[in-house]
């Protein structure tokens, strides 16, 4: 983001549009959409050029897409309304949006949000995320209590939604996740985030807490084992070799804890430059920084060896 100006308190849309409108970022975004999309999706782009380019490229990846923008000189209102109507009817896989589908935009069919424009504005970020938070029509009508509404949503055809953030805006604005809601004990929270990141599907509260507790138990056992070995001159231990009632997972096998081009990859598979970049970021959380610091230390140790 060092090449992007800040105007009016937020990143320059024109600068972002130049970056996101390039072929490579759009191609990588299409691959991500192809892999991560569930149901109807909206991609939020910084400008008209990138939104239009994504809509033109998406069909090459088997994605039925169209773009909308708020500039009537580029897209007449009638055309925009027709595209939005098609999306609401389920005729489009992806709506590529610029300056339209934010505050007040109502399309409960939306299940996935692709955040392809970073923003310093928490209000804008929450407006974007909120487009997928609406339950399907009729699901909660007439229900008075929060428990009844949650149960109805869980039993509906849209029990949850997805936010695929390639800009790390979720981390920048500290979006509250299921881990934050379910796991109140600070000691368990890092392990719960790890368990949630490794899961292929959303986890319920009981499974999340159980896996976090098991990871914490193993970590404590390993710590106790290492402490018992402290001072033994012949004991040269590496993370891969520790096995105390359960194998300790090497930091190199952890998944990258940030959204972006390396999301889902193992720490061992990302370049050194990315590790150094992450360690310089002031906005990432302590537990995320710990991942990169430990991986940096692992690589340094290997080099010295």
BAMIDO-786513 format. One record per atom (N, C-alpha, C): residue in three letters; x, y, z. Coordinates in steps of 0.1 Angstrom, whole numbers, plus 5000, padded with zeros to 4 digits. Each point is the difference from the previous one (the first is absolute). Layout:
N
ALA|X|Y|Z
...
END
This chain:
305
UNK|5008|4988|5000
UNK|4992|5012|5000
UNK|5008|5013|5000
UNK|5014|4998|4999
UNK|5008|5012|5001
UNK|4999|5009|4988
UNK|4995|4995|4988
UNK|4998|5008|4988
UNK|4987|5006|4999
UNK|4991|4998|5010
UNK|4987|5005|5000
UNK|4998|5013|5008
UNK|4996|5011|4994
UNK|4998|5012|5008
UNK|4988|4999|5009
UNK|4999|5009|5010
UNK|4989|5001|5009
UNK|4993|5013|4998
UNK|4988|5000|4996
UNK|4993|5013|4997
UNK|4986|5000|5008
UNK|4997|5010|5007
UNK|4988|5001|5007
UNK|4999|4990|5011
UNK|5012|4995|5006
UNK|5000|4991|5011
UNK|4999|4985|4995
UNK|5000|4998|4987
UNK|4999|4986|4996
UNK|5009|4998|4988
UNK|5003|4987|4996
UNK|5009|4998|4989
UNK|4994|5005|4987
UNK|5008|5005|4991
UNK|4996|5006|4988
UNK|4994|4989|4991
UNK|4987|5002|4996
UNK|4993|4990|4992
UNK|5007|4999|4986
UNK|5005|5012|4995
UNK|5006|5000|4987
UNK|5013|4991|5000
UNK|5008|5002|5011
UNK|5012|4992|5001
UNK|4997|4985|5002
UNK|4990|4997|5008
UNK|4996|4986|5002
UNK|4995|4994|4987
UNK|4992|5008|4993
UNK|4994|4995|4987
UNK|5011|4996|4990
UNK|5011|5008|5000
UNK|5011|4996|4991
UNK|5007|4987|5004
UNK|5001|4998|5013
UNK|5006|4988|5005
UNK|4991|4988|4997
UNK|4988|5001|5004
UNK|4990|4988|4999
UNK|4996|4998|4986
UNK|5001|5010|4991
UNK|4996|4998|4987
UNK|5010|4993|4991
UNK|5012|4997|5005
UNK|5010|4993|4993
UNK|4996|4986|4998
UNK|5005|4994|4989
UNK|4996|4986|4997
UNK|5004|4990|5011
UNK|5012|5001|5005
UNK|5004|4990|5010
UNK|4991|5000|5013
UNK|4998|5011|5006
UNK|4991|5000|5012
UNK|4986|4995|4997
UNK|4995|5004|4988
UNK|4987|4996|4997
UNK|4999|4985|4997
UNK|5010|4994|4994
UNK|5001|4986|4998
UNK|5000|4992|5013
UNK|5009|5005|5009
UNK|5001|4994|5014
UNK|4986|5001|5007
UNK|4994|5011|4999
UNK|4987|5002|5006
UNK|4990|4990|4994
UNK|5000|4998|4987
UNK|4990|4991|4994
UNK|5003|4986|5005
UNK|5012|4996|5001
UNK|5003|4987|5006
UNK|4995|4998|5014
UNK|5001|5011|5008
UNK|4995|5000|5014
UNK|4985|4999|5000
UNK|4993|5007|4991
UNK|4986|5000|4999
UNK|4995|4986|4996
UNK|5007|4995|4990
UNK|4996|4986|4995
UNK|5001|4990|5011
UNK|5010|5001|5009
UNK|5002|4991|5011
UNK|4992|5002|5012
UNK|4997|5013|5003
UNK|4994|5003|5013
UNK|4985|5004|5000
UNK|4995|5003|4988
UNK|4986|5005|4999
UNK|4990|4989|5005
UNK|4991|5005|5008
UNK|4988|4992|5004
UNK|4988|5008|4997
UNK|4992|4995|4991
UNK|4988|5007|4996
UNK|5002|5013|4993
UNK|4990|5009|5001
UNK|5002|5013|4993
UNK|5010|5008|5007
UNK|5009|5008|4993
UNK|5011|5007|5006
UNK|5001|5014|4994
UNK|5005|5009|5009
UNK|5003|5014|4995
UNK|5015|5002|5002
UNK|5007|5005|4990
UNK|5014|5004|5001
UNK|5000|5015|5001
UNK|5007|5006|5010
UNK|5001|5014|5002
UNK|5013|5005|4994
UNK|5000|5008|4990
UNK|5012|5005|4993
UNK|5001|5015|5002
UNK|5012|5005|4999
UNK|5002|5014|5003
UNK|4995|5010|4989
UNK|4999|4995|4987
UNK|4997|5010|4990
UNK|4992|4993|4988
UNK|4996|5008|4991
UNK|4992|4995|4989
UNK|5009|4990|4991
UNK|5012|5004|4997
UNK|5009|4992|4991
UNK|5002|4986|5006
UNK|5003|4999|5013
UNK|5002|4987|5005
UNK|4987|4992|5001
UNK|4989|5006|5003
UNK|4987|4993|5001
UNK|4996|4995|4987
UNK|5002|5008|4989
UNK|4996|4995|4987
UNK|5010|4990|4995
UNK|5013|5001|5003
UNK|5010|4990|4995
UNK|4997|4987|5007
UNK|4997|5000|5013
UNK|4997|4987|5007
UNK|4988|4993|4993
UNK|4989|5008|4997
UNK|4988|4994|4994
UNK|5003|4995|4987
UNK|5010|5005|4992
UNK|5003|4995|4987
UNK|5009|4988|5001
UNK|5009|4999|5010
UNK|5009|4989|5002
UNK|4993|4988|5006
UNK|4990|5002|5009
UNK|4994|4989|5008
UNK|4995|4989|4992
UNK|4993|5002|4988
UNK|4994|4989|4993
UNK|5011|4990|4995
UNK|5012|5005|4998
UNK|5011|4991|4996
UNK|5003|4989|5011
UNK|4996|5003|5012
UNK|5001|4991|5011
UNK|4987|4993|5004
UNK|4990|5001|4991
UNK|4988|4994|5003
UNK|4990|5007|5009
UNK|5003|5013|5002
UNK|4992|5008|5009
UNK|4991|5010|4992
UNK|4987|4999|5002
UNK|4990|5009|4993
UNK|5000|5013|5008
UNK|5005|5010|4994
UNK|5002|5013|5007
UNK|4995|5012|4992
UNK|4998|5011|5007
UNK|4997|5013|4994
UNK|5004|5011|5010
UNK|5002|5012|4994
UNK|5005|5010|5009
UNK|4990|5011|5001
UNK|5000|5007|5012
UNK|4991|5012|5001
UNK|5009|5011|5006
UNK|4997|5013|4996
UNK|5007|5011|5006
UNK|4990|5012|5001
UNK|5004|5009|5008
UNK|4991|5011|5003
UNK|5001|5012|4991
UNK|5008|4999|4990
UNK|5002|5011|4990
UNK|4990|4998|4988
UNK|4990|5009|5000
UNK|4990|4999|4989
UNK|5005|5002|4986
UNK|5011|5008|4999
UNK|5006|5002|4987
UNK|5007|4988|4995
UNK|5003|4990|5008
UNK|5006|4988|4996
UNK|4990|4989|4999
UNK|4991|4999|5010
UNK|4990|4990|5000
UNK|4986|5007|5003
UNK|4991|5000|4990
UNK|4987|5006|5002
UNK|4993|4993|5012
UNK|4991|5007|5006
UNK|4993|4995|5012
UNK|4992|4988|4997
UNK|4994|5000|4988
UNK|4991|4989|4996
UNK|5008|4987|4998
UNK|5012|5001|4994
UNK|5009|4989|4999
UNK|5004|4995|5013
UNK|5004|5009|5009
UNK|5004|4996|5014
UNK|4989|4992|5007
UNK|4988|5006|4999
UNK|4989|4994|5007
UNK|4997|4986|4995
UNK|5001|4998|4987
UNK|4998|4987|4994
UNK|5010|4990|5005
UNK|5013|5004|5001
UNK|5010|4991|5005
UNK|4997|4996|5014
UNK|4997|5010|5008
UNK|4997|4997|5014
UNK|4988|4990|5002
UNK|4990|5002|4991
UNK|4988|4992|5001
UNK|5004|4985|4996
UNK|5009|4999|4990
UNK|5005|4986|4996
UNK|5007|4994|5012
UNK|5008|5008|5007
UNK|5008|4994|5011
UNK|4990|4996|5011
UNK|4990|5008|5003
UNK|4991|4997|5011
UNK|4992|4987|4997
UNK|4997|4998|4987
UNK|4993|4988|4995
UNK|5008|4988|5000
UNK|5013|5001|5002
UNK|5009|4988|5000
UNK|5006|4997|4986
UNK|4998|5010|4990
UNK|5005|4997|4987
UNK|5015|5003|4998
UNK|5007|5006|5011
UNK|5014|5003|4999
UNK|5007|4993|5012
UNK|5012|4995|4997
UNK|5008|4994|5011
UNK|5007|5012|5008
UNK|5004|5010|4992
UNK|5008|5011|5006
UNK|4996|5013|4995
UNK|4998|5009|5010
UNK|4998|5014|4997
UNK|5012|5008|5003
UNK|5007|5006|4990
UNK|5012|5008|5001
UNK|4996|5014|5003
UNK|5002|5005|5012
UNK|4994|5012|5004
UNK|5011|5012|5002
UNK|4995|5011|4996
UNK|5008|5013|5002
UNK|4990|5011|5004
UNK|4999|5003|5013
UNK|4993|5012|5004
UNK|4984|4998|5000
UNK|4996|4987|5000
UNK|4985|4998|4999
UNK|4995|4992|5012
UNK|5006|4988|5001
UNK|4994|4990|5010
UNK|5006|5001|5014
UNK|4998|5012|5006
UNK|5005|5002|5013
UNK|4988|5003|5009
UNK|5000|5013|5006
UNK|4989|5003|5009
UNK|4987|4999|4994
UNK|4991|4993|5006
UNK|4986|4998|4996
UNK|4998|4990|4989
UNK|5010|4994|4994
UNK|4998|4991|4990
UNK|4995|4987|5006
UNK|4988|4995|4995
UNK|4994|4989|5006
UNK|4999|4988|4990
UNK|5008|4990|5003
UNK|5000|4988|4991
UNK|5003|4988|5009
UNK|4990|4995|5008
UNK|5002|4989|5009
UNK|5006|4987|4994
UNK|4999|4999|4987
UNK|5005|4988|4993
UNK|5015|5000|5002
UNK|5007|5011|5003
UNK|5014|5000|5001
UNK|5006|4992|5011
UNK|5009|4990|4996
UNK|5006|4991|5010
UNK|5015|5003|5002
UNK|5006|5006|4990
UNK|5015|5002|5000
UNK|5003|5014|4997
UNK|5009|5006|5007
UNK|5006|5013|4997
UNK|5014|4999|4997
UNK|5005|5005|4989
UNK|5014|5001|4996
UNK|5005|5014|5002
UNK|5008|5002|5010
UNK|5005|5013|5003
UNK|5013|5003|4992
UNK|4998|5007|4989
UNK|5012|5002|4991
UNK|5004|5015|5000
UNK|4996|5008|5011
UNK|5004|5013|5001
UNK|5003|5003|5015
UNK|5012|5003|5003
UNK|5003|5004|5014
UNK|4994|5013|5003
UNK|4997|5002|5013
UNK|4994|5013|5004
UNK|5004|5003|5015
UNK|5003|5013|5002
UNK|5003|5004|5014
UNK|4987|5003|5007
UNK|4989|5000|4994
UNK|4987|5004|5006
UNK|4993|4987|5006
UNK|4999|5000|5013
UNK|4993|4989|5006
UNK|4985|5000|4996
UNK|4994|5011|4999
UNK|4986|5001|4995
UNK|4998|4994|4987
UNK|5009|5003|4990
UNK|4999|4994|4987
UNK|5002|4985|5000
UNK|5010|4996|5008
UNK|5002|4985|5001
UNK|4988|4993|5005
UNK|4994|5006|5011
UNK|4988|4993|5006
UNK|4989|5000|4990
UNK|4998|5011|4993
UNK|4989|5000|4990
UNK|5002|4989|4989
UNK|5013|4998|4996
UNK|5003|4990|4990
UNK|4997|4986|5006
UNK|5005|4997|5012
UNK|4997|4987|5006
UNK|4986|4998|5002
UNK|4992|5010|5003
UNK|4986|4999|5003
UNK|4991|4996|4989
UNK|5006|5001|4987
UNK|4992|4996|4989
UNK|4996|4985|5000
UNK|5009|4992|5007
UNK|4997|4986|5000
UNK|4993|4995|5013
UNK|4998|5010|5009
UNK|4995|4996|5013
UNK|4984|4999|5001
UNK|4994|5003|4989
UNK|4985|5000|5001
UNK|4995|4986|4998
UNK|4991|4995|5009
UNK|4994|4987|4998
UNK|4991|4999|4988
UNK|4997|4989|4995
UNK|4991|4998|4989
UNK|4986|5005|5003
UNK|4992|5005|4990
UNK|4987|5005|5003
UNK|4991|4990|5007
UNK|4993|5005|5010
UNK|4990|4992|5008
UNK|5006|4991|5011
UNK|5013|4999|5000
UNK|5006|4990|5010
UNK|4998|5005|5014
UNK|5001|5012|5003
UNK|4998|5005|5014
UNK|4987|5008|5003
UNK|4992|5000|4989
UNK|4987|5008|5002
UNK|4992|4994|5011
UNK|4995|5009|5009
UNK|4992|4996|5011
UNK|5006|4994|5012
UNK|5013|4998|4999
UNK|5008|4995|5012
UNK|5004|5011|5009
UNK|4998|4999|5013
UNK|5002|5011|5009
UNK|5014|4999|5007
UNK|5005|4989|5003
UNK|5012|4999|5008
UNK|5012|4997|4992
UNK|5012|5004|5005
UNK|5012|4998|4992
UNK|5003|4985|4998
UNK|4996|4992|5011
UNK|5003|4986|4999
UNK|4991|4994|4989
UNK|4988|5004|4998
UNK|4991|4995|4990
UNK|5006|5004|4986
UNK|5004|5012|4999
UNK|5005|5005|4987
UNK|5013|4992|4996
UNK|5009|4998|5010
UNK|5012|4993|4997
UNK|4997|4986|4995
UNK|4991|4993|5007
UNK|4996|4986|4997
UNK|4994|5000|4986
UNK|4992|5010|4996
UNK|4994|5000|4987
UNK|5010|5002|4989
UNK|5010|5009|5003
UNK|5010|5002|4990
UNK|5009|4988|4998
UNK|5003|4993|5011
UNK|5008|4988|5000
UNK|4994|4989|4992
UNK|4986|5000|5000
UNK|4993|4989|4993
UNK|4996|5004|4986
UNK|5004|5012|4995
UNK|4996|5005|4987
UNK|5010|4996|4990
UNK|4997|5004|4987
UNK|5009|4997|4989
UNK|5013|5008|5000
UNK|5000|5010|5009
UNK|5012|5009|5001
UNK|5003|5001|5015
UNK|5006|4990|5006
UNK|5003|5000|5014
UNK|5012|5009|5004
UNK|5009|5003|4990
UNK|5011|5008|5003
UNK|5005|5007|4987
UNK|5009|5009|5001
UNK|5005|5007|4988
UNK|5016|5000|5001
UNK|5006|5004|4989
UNK|5014|4999|4999
UNK|5006|5014|4996
UNK|5011|5004|5007
UNK|5007|5012|4996
UNK|5014|4996|4995
UNK|5003|5001|4988
UNK|5013|4997|4994
UNK|5008|5013|4998
UNK|5009|5003|5010
UNK|5006|5013|5000
UNK|5014|4999|4995
UNK|5003|5005|4988
UNK|5014|4999|4994
UNK|5008|5013|5004
UNK|4994|5009|5008
UNK|5006|5012|5003
UNK|5005|5002|5015
UNK|4996|4990|5008
UNK|5003|5000|5014
UNK|4992|5011|5007
UNK|4989|5005|4995
UNK|4992|5010|5007
UNK|4994|4994|5012
UNK|4997|4987|5000
UNK|4994|4994|5012
UNK|5009|5001|5012
UNK|5013|4998|4997
UNK|5010|5001|5011
UNK|5002|5014|5004
UNK|5001|5009|4990
UNK|5002|5014|5003
UNK|4989|5006|5009
UNK|4988|4996|4998
UNK|4989|5005|5007
UNK|4995|4991|5012
UNK|5008|4990|5002
UNK|4998|4991|5011
UNK|4985|4995|5001
UNK|4996|4994|4989
UNK|4986|4995|4999
UNK|4998|4989|5010
UNK|4989|5000|5007
UNK|4997|4990|5010
UNK|4996|4987|4992
UNK|5007|4989|5004
UNK|4997|4987|4993
UNK|4993|4991|5010
UNK|4997|4988|4995
UNK|4994|4990|5009
UNK|5009|4996|5011
UNK|5013|5000|4997
UNK|5010|4997|5011
UNK|4999|5010|5011
UNK|4999|5013|4997
UNK|4999|5010|5010
UNK|4987|4999|5008
UNK|4989|4995|4994
UNK|4987|4999|5007
UNK|5000|4987|5008
UNK|5005|4990|4995
UNK|4999|4987|5007
UNK|5010|4998|5011
UNK|5012|5005|4997
UNK|5012|4997|5009
UNK|5003|5012|5009
UNK|4996|5000|5012
UNK|5002|5011|5009
UNK|5014|4999|5007
UNK|5006|4988|5001
UNK|5012|4999|5007
UNK|5012|5004|4991
UNK|5008|5010|5004
UNK|5011|5005|4991
UNK|5010|4988|4997
UNK|5002|4991|5010
UNK|5009|4990|4999
UNK|4996|4990|4988
UNK|4987|4999|4998
UNK|4995|4991|4990
UNK|4999|5006|4986
UNK|5000|5013|4999
UNK|4995|5007|4988
UNK|5010|4998|4988
UNK|5013|5000|5003
UNK|5009|4998|4989
UNK|4999|4986|4994
UNK|4998|4990|5009
UNK|4998|4986|4995
UNK|4987|4998|4993
UNK|4990|5008|5004
UNK|4987|4999|4994
UNK|5001|5006|4986
UNK|5007|5011|4998
UNK|5002|5006|4987
UNK|5007|4990|4991
UNK|5010|4993|5005
UNK|5007|4990|4992
UNK|4991|4989|4996
UNK|4992|4995|5009
UNK|4990|4989|4997
UNK|4990|5005|4989
UNK|4995|5012|5002
UNK|4990|5005|4990
UNK|5007|5002|4986
UNK|5012|5004|5000
UNK|5007|5002|4987
UNK|5003|4987|4993
UNK|5001|4989|5008
UNK|5003|4987|4994
UNK|4988|4993|4995
UNK|4988|5004|5005
UNK|4988|4993|4997
UNK|4995|5003|4985
UNK|4995|4990|4994
UNK|4995|5002|4986
UNK|4986|5006|5000
UNK|4992|4998|5011
UNK|4987|5006|5001
UNK|4998|5007|5014
UNK|4990|5009|5001
UNK|4998|5007|5012
UNK|4998|4990|5012
UNK|5006|5004|5011
UNK|4999|4991|5012
UNK|4990|5005|5010
UNK|4993|4991|5007
UNK|4991|5005|5011
UNK|5009|5003|5012
UNK|4993|5006|5010
UNK|5007|5005|5012
UNK|5007|4988|5008
UNK|4992|4989|5001
UNK|5006|4989|5008
UNK|5012|4994|4993
UNK|5000|4998|4987
UNK|5012|4994|4993
UNK|5011|5010|5001
UNK|4998|5013|4998
UNK|5010|5010|5000
UNK|5007|5000|5014
UNK|4992|5000|5011
UNK|5006|5000|5013
UNK|5008|4987|5003
UNK|4994|4989|4995
UNK|5007|4987|5003
UNK|5013|4999|4993
UNK|5001|5004|4988
UNK|5012|5000|4992
UNK|5010|5009|5006
UNK|4996|5012|5004
UNK|5009|5010|5006
UNK|5006|4995|5013
UNK|4991|4994|5008
UNK|5004|4994|5013
UNK|5011|4989|4998
UNK|4997|4992|4990
UNK|5010|4989|4997
UNK|5013|5005|4995
UNK|5000|5011|4992
UNK|5012|5006|4995
UNK|5008|5006|5012
UNK|4993|5007|5009
UNK|5006|5006|5012
UNK|5006|4989|5009
UNK|4993|4989|5001
UNK|5005|4989|5009
UNK|5013|4995|4994
UNK|5000|4998|4987
UNK|5013|4995|4994
UNK|5011|5010|5001
UNK|4997|5012|4998
UNK|5010|5011|5001
UNK|5006|5000|5014
UNK|4992|4999|5011
UNK|5005|5000|5013
UNK|5008|4987|5003
UNK|4996|4989|4995
UNK|5008|4988|5002
UNK|5014|5001|4993
UNK|5000|5006|4989
UNK|5013|5002|4993
UNK|5008|5010|5008
UNK|4994|5011|5004
UNK|5007|5010|5008
UNK|5006|4993|5013
UNK|4992|4992|5006
UNK|5005|4993|5012
UNK|5012|4990|4997
UNK|4999|4994|4988
UNK|5011|4991|4996
UNK|5012|5007|4997
UNK|4999|5012|4994
UNK|5012|5008|4997
UNK|5006|5005|5013
UNK|4992|5004|5009
UNK|5005|5005|5013
UNK|5007|4989|5007
UNK|4995|4988|4999
UNK|5007|4989|5007
UNK|5014|4997|4994
UNK|5001|5003|4987
UNK|5013|4997|4993
UNK|5010|5012|5002
UNK|4995|5011|5006
UNK|5009|5012|5001
UNK|5012|4996|5008
UNK|5012|5004|4995
UNK|5012|4998|5006
UNK|5007|4987|4996
UNK|4994|4992|4993
UNK|5006|4987|4995
UNK|5008|5003|4988
UNK|5013|5000|5001
UNK|5009|5004|4989
UNK|4998|4992|4988
UNK|4996|4988|5001
UNK|4999|4991|4988
UNK|4987|5002|4993
UNK|4991|5007|5006
UNK|4986|5001|4995
UNK|4999|5012|4990
UNK|5002|4997|4987
UNK|4998|5010|4990
UNK|4986|4997|4993
UNK|4990|5009|5003
UNK|4987|4997|4995
UNK|4995|5009|4989
UNK|4993|4994|4991
UNK|4994|5008|4989
UNK|4985|4997|5001
UNK|4992|5010|4995
UNK|4986|4999|5001
UNK|4994|4987|4994
UNK|5007|4996|4988
UNK|4995|4988|4993
UNK|5002|4987|5008
UNK|5009|5001|5010
UNK|5004|4988|5007
UNK|4992|4998|5013
UNK|4993|5010|5005
UNK|4994|4999|5013
UNK|4987|4992|4999
UNK|4999|4990|5008
UNK|4988|4991|5000
UNK|4997|4996|5014
UNK|4991|5008|5007
UNK|4997|4997|5013
UNK|4985|4998|5001
UNK|4995|4988|4999
UNK|4986|4997|5000
UNK|4993|5007|4989
UNK|5007|5002|4989
UNK|4994|5007|4988
UNK|5010|5008|4993
UNK|5000|5000|4987
UNK|5011|5007|4993
UNK|4998|5015|4999
UNK|5010|5007|5004
UNK|4999|5015|4999
UNK|5001|5004|4985
UNK|4991|5008|4996
UNK|5000|5005|4986
UNK|5010|5010|4998
UNK|5009|4998|4990
UNK|5010|5010|4997
UNK|4994|5013|4994
UNK|5006|5011|5004
UNK|4994|5013|4995
UNK|5000|5000|4985
UNK|5009|4993|4994
UNK|5001|5000|4985
UNK|4987|4994|4994
UNK|4993|4992|5007
UNK|4988|4993|4995
UNK|4987|5008|5003
UNK|5001|5011|5008
UNK|4988|5008|5003
UNK|4996|5007|4987
UNK|4987|5003|4999
UNK|4995|5008|4989
UNK|5003|5015|5002
UNK|5002|5007|4990
UNK|5003|5015|5000
UNK|4987|5006|5007
UNK|5002|5008|5010
UNK|4988|5005|5008
UNK|4995|5013|4994
UNK|5003|5004|4988
UNK|4995|5012|4994
UNK|4993|4997|4987
UNK|4991|5008|4996
UNK|4993|4999|4987
UNK|5010|5006|4989
UNK|4998|4996|4988
UNK|5009|5005|4989
UNK|5004|4989|4991
UNK|5011|5003|4993
UNK|5004|4990|4990
UNK|5005|4987|5006
UNK|5005|5000|5013
UNK|5005|4988|5006
UNK|4990|4994|5010
UNK|4988|5005|5000
UNK|4990|4994|5009
UNK|4998|4985|4997
UNK|5001|4992|5011
UNK|4998|4986|4998
UNK|5013|4992|4998
UNK|5011|5007|4997
UNK|5012|4993|4998
UNK|5007|4998|5013
UNK|5010|4990|5000
UNK|5007|4998|5012
UNK|5011|5010|5002
UNK|5004|5003|5012
UNK|5010|5010|5002
UNK|5013|4996|4993
UNK|5004|4988|4999
UNK|5012|4996|4993
UNK|5000|5003|4985
UNK|4988|5002|4994
UNK|4999|5002|4986
UNK|5000|5015|4995
UNK|5001|5009|5010
UNK|5000|5014|4996
UNK|5014|5006|4999
UNK|5003|5009|4992
UNK|5013|5006|4998
UNK|5005|5008|5013
UNK|5013|5001|5001
UNK|5005|5008|5011
UNK|4995|5014|5000
UNK|4999|5006|4988
UNK|4995|5014|4999
UNK|4987|5002|5007
UNK|4991|4990|4998
UNK|4987|5001|5006
UNK|5000|5000|5015
UNK|5009|4991|5006
UNK|5002|4999|5014
UNK|5005|5014|5005
UNK|5010|5005|4994
UNK|5005|5013|5004
UNK|4990|5011|4999
UNK|4991|5000|4990
UNK|4990|5010|4998
UNK|4990|4999|5011
UNK|4996|4988|5004
UNK|4990|4998|5010
UNK|5005|5005|5014
UNK|5012|4998|5003
UNK|5006|5004|5012
UNK|5001|5015|5001
UNK|4999|5007|4989
UNK|5001|5015|5000
UNK|4986|5006|5001
UNK|4990|4992|4999
UNK|4986|5006|5000
UNK|4996|5003|5014
UNK|4996|5013|5003
UNK|4996|5004|5014
UNK|4986|4995|5003
UNK|4992|4996|4990
UNK|4986|4998|5003
UNK|4997|4985|5003
UNK|5009|4991|4997
UNK|4996|4986|5003
UNK|5000|4997|5015
UNK|4993|4990|5004
UNK|4999|4997|5014
UNK|5012|4992|5005
UNK|5001|5000|5013
UNK|5012|4994|5006
UNK|5001|4985|4997
UNK|4989|4993|5000
UNK|5001|4985|4997
UNK|5004|4998|4986
UNK|4996|5009|4990
UNK|5004|4999|4986
UNK|5015|5003|4999
UNK|5004|5011|5007
UNK|5014|5003|4999
UNK|5009|4989|5006
UNK|4995|4993|5010
UNK|5007|4989|5006
UNK|5003|4989|4989
UNK|4990|4997|4992
UNK|5002|4990|4989
UNK|5012|5004|4992
UNK|5000|5012|4995
UNK|5011|5004|4991
UNK|5014|5001|5007
UNK|4999|5005|5013
UNK|5013|5000|5007
UNK|5006|4987|5002
UNK|4991|4990|5004
UNK|5005|4986|5002
UNK|5005|4994|4987
UNK|4993|5003|4988
UNK|5005|4994|4988
UNK|5013|5007|4996
UNK|5002|5013|5002
UNK|5012|5007|4998
UNK|5012|4994|5008
UNK|4997|4997|5012
UNK|5010|4994|5009
UNK|5004|4985|4995
UNK|4989|4993|4995
UNK|5003|4987|4995
UNK|5009|5000|4988
UNK|4997|5009|4991
UNK|5008|5002|4988
UNK|5015|5004|5003
UNK|5001|5009|5009
UNK|5013|5005|5004
UNK|5008|4988|5006
UNK|4994|4992|5009
UNK|5006|4989|5006
UNK|5005|4990|4989
UNK|4992|4998|4990
UNK|5004|4990|4989
UNK|5012|5006|4993
UNK|5000|5013|4997
UNK|5011|5005|4993
UNK|5013|4999|5008
UNK|4999|5003|5013
UNK|5012|4998|5008
UNK|5005|4986|5001
UNK|4990|4991|5000
UNK|5004|4985|5001
UNK|5007|4996|4987
END
